[in-house]
């Protein structure tokens, strides 16, 4: 039973009902919101010195892996040490993008004593994504209006259509291929172009408003988008693809290959994480103008517009805790270790009130996400014909 899909009916509760799922929607939302608010308060009381110590130690480990990775790639005499170097550099890049960087830019360590190096307004992450643009597009627009057409710019990603709220066009016919072989291997580059407005300048989202982020396609707006994109692209790619390969002299090609492989592994891993948390046939999306009426309904919309998946702790750390996407969307400023901690209680509360809490193995969740992207590659009439014939 989907709480949000029933929210406008105003059904009355049966006389004498005690099951929370049988309450009238207004009361059900209220209680649901109160329980999650209580969980939030209890968790905030625990966030502090341990969380700061954790991110500091993890950042030191990450920087150490960068040194190890670059040295091994540079001096590796054979494939084994080269592969170890690529793996170490990938671990550094993965941690900087997710468990450390994504969390810091969400403000998880703001105002915590000792957390100043990870303050959201000043933190600089080791990715090709402009921090200020990302904070606005991701923290405000996406998290505030998850999967709401006309509000959430992430319901489409360049030429990849992720919900039915983006109108179908011919360019979507090969979107599964483009997602797997273009977007996934270059995922953070495309996120960078997305949040700074370059996608608006280069693509038409197919919706009536045409633009997600830019006010228009004037020369001033387009130049502003390029400026925000290039101020991260240029130093990042020069550092990784020119500086370090150049230091290797005649072994330029080997270092360049190693850096490219580490970057690609980070991109594919991150894309698989993010798509699994947001895409699927059972993931809710909302028509334009949809808005939550109260805290409880907003919580329910967040839960039903996202998915979790189950992995071991080491894999979770490399995901930045985003296999707990439901918990992250409920409480986006919580550090990942707290998301893992509260997940069982969040699931129990959702089940108590009939909210669709979705979780499965990573493999099955990824298969579901890719199947949905493939399904959305066709317009509605084709999909209905396929379903009818099946």
C-alpha positions, -999 to +999 in steps of 0.1 A: +000+000+000+014+034-010+008+061+015+013+089-009-009+075-036-038+073-012-031+107+005-057+127-014-086+104-008-093+114+028-106+079+037-122+077+071-108+051+095-131+022+104-147+026+138-125+012+166-095+008+143-062+005+160-039-005+132-019+027+121-023+017+085-061+019+089-062+054+102-075+083+082-047+098+061-043+130+080-038+112+113-016+086+097+007+112+082+008+131+115+019+100+135+043+089+108+060+123+109+061+124+146+078+091+149+105+100+123+109+134+140+116+116+173+141+094+156+158+125+141+161+142+175+175+111+192+201+106+164+211+143+164+219+140+201+245+113+192+262+131+164+294+147+175+331+140+183+330+104+171+317+114+137+343+141+133+371+117+144+357+091+119+358+115+089+392+128+098+407+093+101+390+082+069+403+113+051+439+105+062+435+070+050+421+083+017+451+106+012+474+078+020+458+056-006+463+084-032+500+085-025+503+047-026+483+045-058+502+072-077+536+058-066+527+023-077+512+034-110+543+055-117+570+029-107+551-004-113+574-028-133+547-053-141+509-056-142+503-067-106+517-036-089+501-015-116+467-030-108+473-024-071+482+012-078+450+017-098+429+000-071+445+023-044+439+054-064+403+043-071+397+038-034+409+074-027+387+089-054+357+069-043+360+079-007+365+116-016+334+116-038+310+097-015+317+089+022+338+121+026+329+147+000+291+141-006+286+140+032+306+172+039+288+192+012+255+182+027+266+200+059+270+169+081+300+184+099+289+220+100+292+236+135+307+204+149+339+212+169+369+199+149+348+195+118+359+228+102+380+212+074+348+195+062+325+226+064+300+226+035+307+262+024+345+258+022+351+221+015+367+212-019+363+177-031+385+157-054+360+156-083+352+176-115+320+190-099+317+227-089+308+227-052+286+258-051+265+246-080+262+211-066+250+224-032+222+244-049+211+218-074+215+187-052+208+199-017+180+224-024+163+215-057+167+177-058+163+169-021+135+194-016+114+182-045+125+146-051+110+133-084+085+162-087+082+172-123+091+208-130+110+211-097+135+182-095+161+186-123+173+150-117+142+133-133+163+134-165+200+133-169+212+148-202+195+126-228+186+099-203+149+099-192+145+085-157+108+089-151+076+092-172+074+129-162+099+137-189+082+135-223+095+108-246+114+118-278+133+099-304+167+106-287+156+083-259+154+052-280+190+043-273+192+056-238+201+023-221+231+021-244+241+057-238+236+053-200+258+022-198+286+032-223+286+070-221+270+082-188+283+056-164+320+057-175+319+095-173+294+100-145+310+127-125+318+147-156+282+146-165+271+155-130+294+185-133+278+196-166+244+190-151+246+211-120+264+241-135+238+244-163+258+231-193+232+204-199+206+232-203+228+249-228+235+218-248+202+198-245+164+203-244+148+185-215+116+180-236+094+195-210+075+228-215+099+248-193+128+235-215+154+246-190+161+230-155+186+255-141+195+283-165+170+312-167+174+313-205+199+304-233+212+340-236+249+345-242+253+356-206+236+325-191+255+301-213+289+318-206+281+316-169+275+279-171+307+273-190+326+294-164+313+273-135+320+241-153+355+250-165+367+263-131+365+227-119+371+208-152+404+225-161+424+221-129+410+186-122+417+171-156+451+188-160+461+175-126+451+139-134+457+136-171+486+160-178+506+167-147+512+132-133+516+115-167+541+142-177+561+134-145+565+099-158+584+110-189+585+082-215+561+062-193+535+089-199+510+065-215+512+041-185+504+067-159+477+082-181+461+048-185+462+041-147+446+075-139+419+069-166+411+035-152+408+047-116+386+076-127+364+052-148+360+027-119+350+056-096+325+068-122+309+034-128+307+025-091+291+059-083+266+057-111+255+022-101+251+035-065+231+066-074+209+051-101+199+023-078+188+047-052+166+068-075+154+047-106+130+018-109+095+009-119+084+009-083+100+042-075+074+070-071+074+101-093+051+130-090+033+153-115+040+189-117+025+210-089+026+181-064+035+194-029+035+178+005+009+188+030+028+186+062+060+170+074+046+135+075+036+135+039+069+150+029+087+121+046+065+096+029+071+111-005+109+109+001+107+073+011+086+062-019+107+082-044+139+063-034+152+028-028+178+011-006+199-019-013+219-043+010+257-045+010+285-053+034+301-025+055+332-021+033+311-018+002+288+006+020+317+029+029+327+030-008+291+038-016+292+067+010+262+051+028+240+058-002+228+023-003+207+038+025+192+063+000+158+063+018+174+073+051+196+098+033+166+115+018+148+116+051+178+131+069+203+144+043+226+160+069+233+128+088+267+112+084+267+078+066+275+058+098+243+072+113+222+063+082+234+027+086+226+028+123+190+040+120+180+020+089+163-008+108+142+016+128+132+036+097+121+005+080+100-006+110+083+028+111+075+028+074+061-007+076+040+003+106+023+031+087+021+014+053+048+034+035+065+015+006+100+009+019+120-008-009+152-027-004+169-057-021+203-069-031+225-045-051+224-068-081+186-070-083+182-033-076+206-024-104+188-048-128+155-031-118+169+003-125+184-006-159+151-024-169+132+008-161+156+029-182+151+004-210+114+006-206+114+044-207+133+043-240+100+037-257+070+059-257+038+050-238+020+035-267+048+010-274+050+000-237+013-005-235+014-027-266+042-048-252+023-053-219-009-062-238+010-088-259+027-103-229 
